[in-house]
Amino acid sequence: MSHEQIGFVRTEMLPESAPPLASTGIVKWLRENLFSSPANSLLTVVSVLVVYQIVTSAAPWFFNGVWDSPSLTACREILDGKTGGCFAVLSERWNQLLFGFKYPSELYWRPGLAFVLLFIAAAPLLFGKVFPRKMLIFTGLYPFIAFWLIWGGPVSTPVFALLGVLFGAFVYTKMVKTSAGIAVIVSFVAALVFWIVSGYLSGPFENIMALEAIPSRDMGGFMINLMLGVICVSLSVPLGILLALGRQSSMPIIKWICVVFIEFIRGVPLITLLFVANVVLAYFLPPGTNFDLILRVIIMITMFSSAYIAEVIRGGLAALPRGQYEAGDSLGLDYAQSMQLIILPQALKISIPGIVNVAVGLFKDTTLVSVISMFDIVGMIRGPILSSSEWNGVYWELFGFAVVLFFITCYGISQYSQWLERQLQTDHR
């Protein structure tokens, strides 16, 4: 074969060609997400026009806003007919919006410190893989520290309360092998008896590390909403688990007690329960009994949310196949061990979206306490601030501030729940 008859063989690769402009970068994203079809293109154009109209209408109100003014009248004089918000009310009354109008201003550091410590206490619970488990010791101590910081009084009060909880936990560990249900009841009674006895023995310790006591009636603002949300959600989840398990119990008395409780609470509006806590509950107490209003509200809101969480968790329990229950029996586990190690971990993962939904709704419903004369952030706006002659007529700025606070909190809860679902892979993909 001659040299001229040999075919050409390339010894090096051709350089790669750039992909088409429409298949990469921002052009690709726009084409796939906003202009993928004629209908989507029309909706995109309409949405952009609506957003543009809203932004151009609201921008002057924000950018021309007045942040330094002693009253609404002075604010309008500064604006001199221009469109603008009177944000000076936030500068003047921020402390009342956050802490109420009676909480001493020189003691703002106490609820502020309790708020900061909340994140430290919640960190090992929310992000257990990141923070060491030893931090759970502080998590267990935090409720008593926060109570002492916010309400004040002698340090002996939270100390004896902590000792009562530890005593109840000790009794539970000793009796749980006999019967988990009886152990819970006996440990609760033991802790209650310890608290009652310690109340008579705490006299000599009243002056040790005592902070200025703050009555519950002097608390208000967003602090009340945050306290009720955190406390009631924290208490309603374990109570909801017990109610869900009780509703599926084979013991008729326990089952029907849980069924009646859940159905009754779910059939009554929360505002009705709050009125009961404020007015009716006092008629069932002995004369002269001082039952703290915040404690009464916490009890009612916890009962309300626990009934809904119980149904969410019951749905998670029902979603598990029968084989998971039989697996515990095949391993020789008793009821409490099977629930703790096999059933509840799976049911709670399935129930995360529903539990978060109840938690977000509960946190927003804490504003209902304003109807029973508790000055939360909405009560402060509707009451002392708008009734004052200086700021009568300011609405958008005040309620917008409340909206921002609630949105940040609820959005944070929602984002955390979505992250937790991805970490636990609740969809079993």
C-alpha positions in Angstrom: 0.0 0.0 0.0 1.4 3.3 -1.0 2.0 6.2 1.4 -0.7 8.3 -0.4 -3.4 5.6 0.3 -3.0 5.8 4.1 -6.0 7.6 5.8 -5.5 10.7 8.0 -5.3 9.9 11.7 -5.6 12.8 14.2 -3.1 12.7 16.9 -4.6 15.3 19.3 -8.2 16.2 20.4 -10.1 19.1 19.1 -10.6 21.9 21.7 -14.0 21.8 23.4 -16.6 24.1 22.0 -18.4 26.5 24.4 -22.0 25.4 25.1 -24.9 27.4 23.6 -25.5 30.6 25.5 -29.2 29.6 26.1 -28.2 26.5 28.0 -25.9 27.9 30.7 -25.9 30.6 33.4 -28.6 33.0 34.1 -30.2 32.6 30.7 -30.8 28.9 31.3 -32.2 29.6 34.8 -34.6 32.2 33.4 -35.7 30.0 30.5 -36.3 27.0 32.8 -38.0 28.8 35.7 -39.6 31.9 34.5 -40.2 31.6 30.8 -40.6 27.8 30.3 -44.0 28.2 28.6 -46.2 31.0 27.3 -48.4 30.7 30.4 -45.4 31.0 32.7 -44.0 33.9 30.7 -47.3 35.8 31.1 -47.4 35.1 34.8 -43.8 36.2 35.2 -44.5 39.5 33.4 -47.6 40.1 35.5 -45.8 39.3 38.7 -42.9 41.6 37.9 -45.4 44.4 37.2 -47.2 43.8 40.5 -43.9 43.7 42.5 -42.8 46.9 40.8 -46.0 48.7 41.6 -45.8 47.6 45.3 -42.1 48.6 45.6 -42.5 52.0 43.9 -45.6 52.7 46.1 -44.0 51.7 49.4 -40.4 53.0 48.8 -41.2 56.7 49.5 -43.0 55.7 52.7 -39.8 53.9 53.9 -37.2 56.3 52.6 -39.0 59.5 53.7 -39.7 58.0 57.1 -39.0 60.1 60.3 -37.1 58.3 63.0 -36.6 61.2 65.5 -39.8 62.9 66.6 -41.5 63.4 70.0 -45.1 62.9 68.7 -47.2 62.1 65.6 -48.0 65.8 65.2 -44.3 66.8 65.1 -43.6 63.9 62.7 -46.2 65.2 60.3 -44.8 68.7 60.5 -41.4 67.3 59.6 -42.8 65.5 56.6 -44.6 68.7 55.5 -47.1 66.9 53.3 -44.7 64.3 51.9 -45.5 60.6 52.0 -43.5 59.0 54.8 -43.8 56.7 57.8 -43.5 57.9 61.3 -41.0 55.4 62.6 -40.1 57.7 65.5 -42.7 55.8 67.5 -40.4 52.7 67.4 -37.5 54.8 68.6 -39.5 56.3 71.4 -41.4 53.2 72.5 -39.2 50.2 71.6 -38.7 49.3 75.3 -42.5 49.1 75.8 -42.9 47.0 72.7 -40.3 44.5 73.9 -40.6 44.6 77.7 -43.9 46.3 78.5 -44.4 49.6 80.3 -44.0 48.5 83.9 -40.8 46.3 83.8 -38.0 48.4 85.3 -35.8 49.8 82.6 -32.6 49.3 84.7 -33.4 45.6 84.8 -33.7 45.0 81.0 -30.4 43.2 81.2 -32.1 40.3 83.0 -34.6 39.2 80.3 -32.0 40.1 77.7 -29.5 37.7 79.3 -32.2 35.0 79.6 -32.9 35.5 75.9 -29.2 35.0 75.0 -28.8 32.0 77.2 -31.9 30.5 75.5 -29.8 30.0 72.3 -27.0 28.4 74.3 -29.4 26.0 76.0 -31.2 25.1 72.8 -28.1 24.6 70.8 -27.3 21.0 71.9 -31.0 20.0 71.5 -31.4 21.5 68.0 -27.9 20.7 66.7 -26.8 17.6 68.6 -24.2 16.6 66.1 -22.4 19.9 66.3 -22.3 20.7 70.1 -21.0 18.4 72.8 -23.6 16.4 74.8 -22.2 17.8 78.0 -24.0 21.1 77.2 -27.3 19.3 77.9 -26.5 19.8 81.6 -26.9 23.6 81.0 -30.0 22.9 79.0 -31.6 21.2 82.0 -30.6 24.0 84.3 -31.7 26.8 81.9 -35.5 26.9 82.9 -34.6 27.5 86.5 -31.9 30.1 85.6 -34.3 31.9 83.3 -37.1 31.9 85.9 -34.7 33.5 88.5 -33.5 36.1 86.0 -36.9 37.2 84.7 -39.0 37.0 87.9 -36.3 37.6 90.4 -36.6 36.7 94.1 -34.3 34.5 96.1 -32.2 31.9 94.3 -33.5 29.3 96.7 -36.8 29.1 94.8 -35.4 27.8 91.6 -32.8 25.7 93.5 -35.5 23.9 95.5 -37.6 23.5 92.3 -34.6 21.9 90.6 -34.1 19.5 93.6 -37.8 18.6 93.4 -37.4 17.6 89.7 -34.3 15.6 90.4 -36.0 13.8 93.3 -39.0 13.0 91.0 -36.5 11.7 88.3 -34.8 9.5 90.9 -38.1 8.0 91.9 -39.0 7.4 88.3 -35.8 5.5 87.6 -36.4 3.3 90.6 -40.0 2.5 89.6 -39.9 2.4 85.8 -39.0 -1.3 85.8 -42.3 -2.1 87.5 -44.7 0.1 85.5 -43.9 3.1 83.3 -47.4 4.6 83.9 -47.3 4.2 87.6 -43.7 5.5 87.7 -44.7 8.7 86.0 -47.6 9.4 88.4 -45.6 8.5 91.6 -42.6 10.6 90.5 -44.8 13.6 89.7 -46.5 13.3 93.2 -43.1 12.9 94.8 -41.7 16.0 93.1 -44.9 18.0 94.1 -44.6 16.9 97.7 -40.9 17.9 97.7 -41.8 21.4 96.4 -44.5 21.9 99.0 -42.2 20.8 101.8 -39.3 22.9 100.5 -41.6 25.9 100.5 -41.8 25.8 104.3 -38.1 25.2 104.6 -36.8 28.0 102.3 -37.3 30.8 104.9 -33.6 30.9 106.0 -32.4 31.1 102.4 -34.6 34.1 101.2 -31.8 36.6 101.4 -29.2 34.5 99.6 -28.5 35.9 96.1 -31.9 37.6 95.9 -32.8 39.6 92.8 -35.5 42.3 92.8 -38.8 40.4 92.4 -40.9 41.5 89.4 -44.6 40.7 89.5 -46.1 39.0 86.5 -48.4 41.9 86.0 -45.4 44.1 85.3 -44.3 42.0 82.4 -45.3 42.7 78.8 -44.3 43.3 75.3 -42.8 40.8 72.9 -41.2 39.2 76.0 -44.6 37.7 77.0 -45.1 36.3 73.5 -41.7 34.7 73.5 -42.0 33.3 77.0 -45.4 31.8 76.3 -44.3 30.3 73.0 -41.1 28.7 74.2 -42.6 27.4 77.5 -45.9 26.1 76.0 -44.3 24.4 73.0 -41.6 22.8 75.3 -44.3 21.4 77.6 -46.9 20.5 75.1 -44.7 18.1 73.0 -44.0 15.6 75.8 -47.6 16.0 77.1 -48.9 15.4 73.5 -46.7 12.2 73.3 -48.3 10.9 76.5 -51.8 11.7 75.2 -51.1 10.1 71.9 -49.9 6.9 73.6 -52.7 7.0 76.1 -55.3 7.2 73.3 -53.9 4.0 71.8 -53.6 2.3 75.1 -55.3 -1.0 75.7 -56.5 0.1 79.1 -60.1 1.5 78.7 -59.9 4.1 81.5 -56.7 5.7 80.3 -57.8 5.5 76.7 -61.1 7.3 77.3 -59.6 9.9 79.6 -57.2 10.8 76.8 -60.0 10.7 74.1 -62.3 13.0 76.1 -59.5 15.4 76.9 -58.3 15.6 73.3 -61.7 16.0 71.8 -63.0 18.5 74.3 -59.9 20.7 74.0 -59.9 20.6 70.2 -63.6 21.5 70.3 -63.1 24.7 72.4 -61.6 27.9 71.0 -58.3 29.0 72.6 -59.8 32.4 73.5 -62.5 30.6 75.6 -59.8 28.7 77.6 -58.0 32.0 78.2 -61.1 33.6 79.6 -61.4 30.5 81.8 -57.8 31.0 83.0 -58.4 34.7 83.7 -61.9 34.6 85.3 -63.5 31.2 85.9 -60.5 29.4 87.4 -60.4 31.7 90.4 -63.8 30.5 91.5 -62.4 26.9 91.9 -59.5 28.0 94.2 -59.7 28.6 97.9 -60.4 32.2 99.1 -57.3 34.3 99.2 -55.3 32.0 96.8 -52.9 33.9 94.6 -52.5 31.9 91.4 -50.2 33.7 89.0 -52.0 34.8 85.8 -49.1 33.9 83.5 -49.0 30.4 85.1 -52.7 30.0 84.5 -52.3 31.1 80.8 -49.3 28.7 80.4 -51.4 25.8 81.7 -54.3 26.6 79.3 -52.2 27.2 76.2 -50.2 24.0 76.9 -53.4 22.0 77.3 -54.7 23.4 74.0 -51.5 22.8 72.0 -50.9 19.4 73.5 -54.3 18.1 72.2 -53.3 19.1 68.7 -49.8 17.7 68.9 -51.3 14.4 70.3 -53.3 14.0 67.1 -50.2 14.8 64.9 -48.2 12.2 66.8 -51.0 9.7 66.6 -50.9 10.1 62.9 -47.2 9.3 62.9 -47.8 6.2 65.0 -50.5 5.1 62.7 -48.2 5.5 59.7 -45.8 2.9 61.0 -46.3 -0.6 59.7 -47.3 -3.3 62.2 -44.0 -5.0 61.7 -42.2 -2.2 63.6 -44.3 -3.0 66.7 -43.7 -6.7 66.2 -39.9 -6.1 66.0 -39.9 -4.9 69.5 -41.7 -8.0 70.7 -39.3 -10.2 68.8 -36.4 -8.6 70.6 -37.9 -9.1 74.0 -38.4 -5.5 74.7 -41.2 -4.3 77.0 -43.7 -1.6 76.0 -41.6 1.3 77.4 -38.4 0.1 75.7 -40.1 -0.6 72.4 -41.6 2.9 72.3 -38.4 4.6 73.3 -36.0 2.7 71.0 -38.1 1.7 68.0 -41.6 3.3 67.6 -41.3 6.9 68.8 -38.1 7.8 67.0 -39.7 6.9 63.7 -43.1 8.4 64.5 -41.6 11.7 65.7 -39.6 12.0 62.4 -42.8 11.5 60.4 -44.6 14.0 62.6 -42.0 16.9 62.4 -44.0 19.0 59.8 -47.2 18.7 61.8 -45.5 19.5 65.1 -43.8 22.6 63.6 -47.2 23.7 62.1 -48.8 23.5 65.5 -45.8 25.3 67.1 -45.9 28.2 64.6 -49.7 28.5 65.0 -49.3 28.4 68.8 -46.7 31.2 68.8 -48.9 33.4 66.7 -51.9 32.6 68.9 -50.1 34.0 72.0 -51.3 37.4 70.8 -54.7 36.4 72.0 -53.7 37.0 75.6 -54.2 40.7 74.9 -58.0 40.1 75.2 -57.5 39.2 78.9 -55.7 42.4 79.8 -52.2 41.0 79.4 -50.0 43.6 77.7 -48.1 41.5 75.1 -46.8 43.3 72.0 -50.3 43.6 70.5 -51.8 44.6 73.8 -49.1 47.3 74.2 -49.9 48.7 70.7 -53.7 48.6 71.2 -53.5 49.9 74.8 -50.9 52.2 76.2 -49.2 53.3 73.0 -52.2 54.1 70.7 -54.2 55.5 73.7 -51.5 58.1 74.3 -52.0 61.5 72.9 -48.6 61.6 71.3 -49.0 58.5 69.1 -52.8 58.2 68.6 -53.2 57.4 64.9 -49.9 55.5 64.2 -50.9 52.0 63.0 -48.8 50.8 60.1 -45.5 51.4 61.8 -46.4 49.7 65.0 -48.2 46.6 63.6 -45.5 46.3 60.9 -42.9 46.1 63.6 -44.9 43.3 65.3 -45.3 41.5 61.9 -41.5 41.6 61.4 -40.8 40.1 64.8 -43.3 37.3 64.4 -42.2 36.6 60.8 -38.5 36.3 61.8 -39.3 33.9 64.6 -41.8 31.8 62.6 -39.6 31.7 59.5 -36.7 30.6 61.6 -38.7 27.8 63.1 -39.9 26.7 59.7 -36.4 26.7 58.2 -35.0 24.7 61.1 -37.7 22.1 60.7 -36.9 21.7 56.9 -33.2 21.4 57.8 -34.0 18.8 60.4 -36.2 16.8 57.9 -33.3 16.7 55.5 -30.9 15.6 58.2 -33.2 12.8 59.4 -34.4 12.0 55.8 -38.0 11.7 56.9 -39.2 11.1 53.3 -37.1 7.8 53.2 -35.6 8.7 49.8 
